Amino acid sequence: MKKTDLHKLAAAAFLTALAVVGSQLQIPLFGAKLSPVQHLVNIIAGVYL
């Protein structure tokens, strides 16, 4: 396995754990539940991975 593949795999695991822990934070706004941590993780994963 290449070193860059291992780094991306570790980053994906870290972002997944961060999303799971951050899913506890939800902001109710006009009947919708906003999850800012999950959106941030999706953006970081889309750009980095």
Summary of the structure (lengths in Angstrom):
residues: 49
radius of gyration: 13.5
end to end distance: 16.5
largest distance: 47.8
contacts: 103
relative contact order: 0.17
helix: 67%
strand: 12%
